[in-house]
Amino acid sequence: EGDRVQGRVGDVVPVDGQVVRGTSELNCAILTGESEPRAVGEGDIVFCGTVNDAASFEMVVTAKGAGSRLGRIIELVEESRTRRAPVDAWADRAAGWFTSIVLLAGVATFAWWAPRDLDAAFDNVMALFIITCPCALALSAPVAMLVSMGRAARRGMLIKGADVLQRLSEADEILLDKTGTLTEGRFSVADWEWVGVTPPDRDQVAAAVHSLEKRSHHPIARAIVDYLGAAGCSSNEVEFTDSGEKLGVGVWGVMNGRRFDVRRLDAIEGDDDVRTRVGCYVDERLVARIALVDAVREDAPAAIASFRALGLKPMILSGDGENNVRHVARSLGVDEAVAQATPETKLRTIEGRAAAIMVGDGANDSAALAAAHVGVAVHGGMEISLRAADVYLGRPGMAPIVVLVRAARETMRVIYRNYGFSLFYNLIGGGAAVMGYMSPLFAAVLMPISSLTILLSSWRGARSLR
């Protein structure tokens, strides 16, 4: 602490600190979930784990390691995990009671039959002990869960424990991070509008813009380069006599005596104010308007509708700005949404809900993932979020979450079906043995059928995973 550290362009900030020289823009998504870069200058506090996107700066270290904000989030993850109570092993306890009851029933059967026929008493007690099978009861839950977990793994859904399926089936709410979960998590060009430029000149402007943005590390620049590259634009022949980048504004360059600028435009009021707007200028004349957006995933609307059909109340819990969160919530028809939520806010929110699923992908979600009834880390998430969550989805999109919840509920129905069969089998078979209607040999033939039926029932498993 107290050391001076240089934050270079593209580097991950290694410690918490205060900027003492220079200005830049930081990608703070790891802590806030917000896709828009945050401007920092002298006197501002920067945090470990954020990414320097724009320019070099110097900072004085104020905290490191476990003392940094990211370190404290990791501690919250560990605390939340240790507070979680394990799911009771009901079947194991029931099997113990079952065995005691069968032994008492055997004593009662012998006492009833012995005065009448000692041989029959021995045969009936032996048939009772053979036909009654605690194995079927004890196998009912773990086999069904293991089958579902194995099939889920083959579909890219890694479930950390069998008890997770039971907790998934009990959930009544689902809290969703926005950036990287409901949205793609990166800027993309949503619209490119030319202003008074003919096609031959458009190619020259596009090549100049491509060349200028290739020199920048900014997320907006990368989105524009990707868009132009996909359109077949090449900047190999473009050479500028002078060029530069103005922090928080844009890039510029001079070619053949003409000045090209790519810089931000003021937001337009209304629904479109959630878009980041950029203008292309030639000699200070606007020639193109570019709109960029962190697009909502294609399968998100259908997923939200499916959650409601499953009885799960959806809610957006995001560190992103108010306008962006409100826009996404409105487009998906989600009534409840919390914006600008810090990791601590997310943790407090999830702790107030007894049966909620938390879905996220970043370090800012990790404490909430660990504390939730069930935490689900989505494809592409940070390592700490994978460590904190109960489930990791190896495929992108929202559809796997719907499959996961359905599969959990179907798995519990399979388990209840197994319990029902086990109870029915033991009552009928045990009753027949006690009354003298079953020989030990016939009991020995029937006994394995109970376990085999449980295995076949579990093998069929959840329909959603077949």
Disulfide bonds with the S-S distance in Angstrom:
none
